[in-house]
Amino acid sequence: MKRIALIASLVIAALLLAACSSPAAEVPGDLEHARQTLIDFFSLLSNGEYAEAIERHANDADFYTAAQQNNPNVDANDRAALMEAACAYQLRCLEIREVVSGERFSETEFVFVVEFANPDGSLFILGPCCGADETEMPPVSQFEYHVEKAGSEFLVHGSPVYVP
């Protein structure tokens, strides 16, 4: 009888521990979902699927304001057209070559460091610009992006790499 009580106690303790740990078990799933959203976003952009891409993009007012200012002939309310124009004229909308790192920053925010691929598959490196040399403006090949969990959706913050 004592043995049955002991086994029952152990089973109850195991169930309680499993119940307490289920939110932690959800973290890797959310992290992977956020990672895949980021990869999909840039893949869609690089393939010219702007309407689908913006469904995965946070409504960053600063980005769309800048895109409209840089592309004044595009309707300010047409986010897909603004993204298309920005990708054509100001930004490098490349596929992700590698997700270097990713972590959960808060309950709803994830931070990733990525590298992009040039169209030929080589590593994209943003070099110095505007008269600066590599000492003044070292080349950059890794870029940070944030992904937000908003309800059941994951949304990418930020923009593709700006190349002056």
Contacts in CASP RR format, 6 or more apart in sequence:
PFRMAT RR
TARGET T0000
AUTHOR 0000-0000-0000
METHOD contacts of the structure
MODEL  1
MKRIALIASLVIAALLLAACSSPAAEVPGDLEHARQTLIDFFSLLSNGEY
AEAIERHANDADFYTAAQQNNPNVDANDRAALMEAACAYQLRCLEIREVV
SGERFSETEFVFVVEFANPDGSLFILGPCCGADETEMPPVSQFEYHVEKA
GSEFLVHGSPVYVP
27 104 0 8 1.000
30 104 0 8 1.000
30 110 0 8 1.000
30 149 0 8 1.000
31 102 0 8 1.000
31 103 0 8 1.000
31 104 0 8 1.000
31 110 0 8 1.000
33 154 0 8 1.000
34 110 0 8 1.000
34 112 0 8 1.000
34 147 0 8 1.000
34 149 0 8 1.000
34 154 0 8 1.000
35 99 0 8 1.000
35 102 0 8 1.000
35 110 0 8 1.000
35 112 0 8 1.000
35 147 0 8 1.000
37 56 0 8 1.000
37 147 0 8 1.000
37 154 0 8 1.000
37 155 0 8 1.000
37 156 0 8 1.000
38 96 0 8 1.000
38 99 0 8 1.000
38 112 0 8 1.000
38 114 0 8 1.000
38 145 0 8 1.000
38 147 0 8 1.000
38 156 0 8 1.000
39 96 0 8 1.000
39 99 0 8 1.000
40 56 0 8 1.000
41 53 0 8 1.000
41 56 0 8 1.000
41 57 0 8 1.000
41 156 0 8 1.000
42 93 0 8 1.000
42 94 0 8 1.000
42 95 0 8 1.000
42 96 0 8 1.000
42 114 0 8 1.000
42 116 0 8 1.000
42 160 0 8 1.000
43 95 0 8 1.000
43 96 0 8 1.000
44 50 0 8 1.000
44 52 0 8 1.000
44 53 0 8 1.000
44 56 0 8 1.000
45 53 0 8 1.000
45 83 0 8 1.000
45 87 0 8 1.000
45 93 0 8 1.000
45 160 0 8 1.000
46 93 0 8 1.000
46 94 0 8 1.000
46 95 0 8 1.000
48 84 0 8 1.000
48 87 0 8 1.000
48 93 0 8 1.000
50 80 0 8 1.000
50 81 0 8 1.000
50 83 0 8 1.000
50 84 0 8 1.000
50 87 0 8 1.000
51 80 0 8 1.000
53 80 0 8 1.000
53 83 0 8 1.000
54 79 0 8 1.000
54 80 0 8 1.000
54 83 0 8 1.000
56 154 0 8 1.000
56 155 0 8 1.000
56 156 0 8 1.000
57 79 0 8 1.000
57 83 0 8 1.000
57 155 0 8 1.000
57 156 0 8 1.000
57 158 0 8 1.000
58 148 0 8 1.000
58 150 0 8 1.000
58 155 0 8 1.000
58 156 0 8 1.000
58 157 0 8 1.000
58 158 0 8 1.000
59 79 0 8 1.000
60 157 0 8 1.000
60 158 0 8 1.000
60 159 0 8 1.000
63 158 0 8 1.000
63 159 0 8 1.000
64 76 0 8 1.000
64 79 0 8 1.000
64 82 0 8 1.000
67 74 0 8 1.000
67 82 0 8 1.000
67 83 0 8 1.000
67 85 0 8 1.000
67 86 0 8 1.000
67 90 0 8 1.000
68 74 0 8 1.000
68 76 0 8 1.000
68 82 0 8 1.000
70 85 0 8 1.000
70 86 0 8 1.000
70 89 0 8 1.000
70 90 0 8 1.000
71 82 0 8 1.000
71 85 0 8 1.000
71 86 0 8 1.000
71 89 0 8 1.000
74 81 0 8 1.000
74 82 0 8 1.000
74 85 0 8 1.000
75 81 0 8 1.000
75 82 0 8 1.000
76 82 0 8 1.000
86 159 0 8 1.000
86 160 0 8 1.000
87 93 0 8 1.000
87 160 0 8 1.000
90 162 0 8 1.000
90 163 0 8 1.000
91 159 0 8 1.000
91 160 0 8 1.000
91 161 0 8 1.000
91 162 0 8 1.000
91 163 0 8 1.000
92 116 0 8 1.000
92 124 0 8 1.000
92 160 0 8 1.000
92 161 0 8 1.000
92 162 0 8 1.000
92 163 0 8 1.000
93 160 0 8 1.000
94 116 0 8 1.000
94 117 0 8 1.000
94 118 0 8 1.000
94 119 0 8 1.000
94 124 0 8 1.000
94 160 0 8 1.000
94 161 0 8 1.000
95 116 0 8 1.000
95 117 0 8 1.000
96 114 0 8 1.000
96 115 0 8 1.000
96 116 0 8 1.000
96 117 0 8 1.000
97 114 0 8 1.000
97 115 0 8 1.000
97 116 0 8 1.000
97 117 0 8 1.000
97 121 0 8 1.000
97 123 0 8 1.000
97 124 0 8 1.000
98 114 0 8 1.000
98 115 0 8 1.000
99 112 0 8 1.000
99 113 0 8 1.000
99 114 0 8 1.000
100 112 0 8 1.000
100 113 0 8 1.000
100 114 0 8 1.000
100 115 0 8 1.000
100 142 0 8 1.000
101 112 0 8 1.000
101 113 0 8 1.000
102 110 0 8 1.000
102 111 0 8 1.000
102 112 0 8 1.000
102 113 0 8 1.000
103 110 0 8 1.000
103 111 0 8 1.000
104 110 0 8 1.000
105 111 0 8 1.000
105 146 0 8 1.000
107 149 0 8 1.000
108 148 0 8 1.000
108 149 0 8 1.000
108 150 0 8 1.000
109 146 0 8 1.000
109 147 0 8 1.000
109 148 0 8 1.000
109 149 0 8 1.000
110 146 0 8 1.000
110 147 0 8 1.000
110 148 0 8 1.000
110 149 0 8 1.000
111 144 0 8 1.000
111 145 0 8 1.000
111 146 0 8 1.000
112 144 0 8 1.000
112 145 0 8 1.000
112 146 0 8 1.000
112 147 0 8 1.000
113 142 0 8 1.000
113 143 0 8 1.000
113 144 0 8 1.000
114 142 0 8 1.000
114 143 0 8 1.000
114 144 0 8 1.000
114 145 0 8 1.000
115 123 0 8 1.000
115 124 0 8 1.000
115 141 0 8 1.000
115 142 0 8 1.000
115 143 0 8 1.000
116 123 0 8 1.000
116 124 0 8 1.000
116 143 0 8 1.000
116 161 0 8 1.000
117 123 0 8 1.000
117 124 0 8 1.000
118 124 0 8 1.000
123 141 0 8 1.000
124 141 0 8 1.000
124 161 0 8 1.000
125 139 0 8 1.000
125 140 0 8 1.000
125 141 0 8 1.000
126 139 0 8 1.000
126 140 0 8 1.000
126 141 0 8 1.000
126 161 0 8 1.000
126 163 0 8 1.000
127 134 0 8 1.000
127 137 0 8 1.000
127 139 0 8 1.000
127 140 0 8 1.000
128 134 0 8 1.000
128 136 0 8 1.000
128 137 0 8 1.000
128 138 0 8 1.000
128 139 0 8 1.000
129 137 0 8 1.000
129 163 0 8 1.000
129 164 0 8 1.000
130 164 0 8 1.000
143 161 0 8 1.000
145 156 0 8 1.000
145 157 0 8 1.000
145 158 0 8 1.000
146 156 0 8 1.000
146 157 0 8 1.000
146 158 0 8 1.000
147 154 0 8 1.000
147 155 0 8 1.000
147 156 0 8 1.000
147 157 0 8 1.000
148 154 0 8 1.000
148 155 0 8 1.000
148 157 0 8 1.000
END
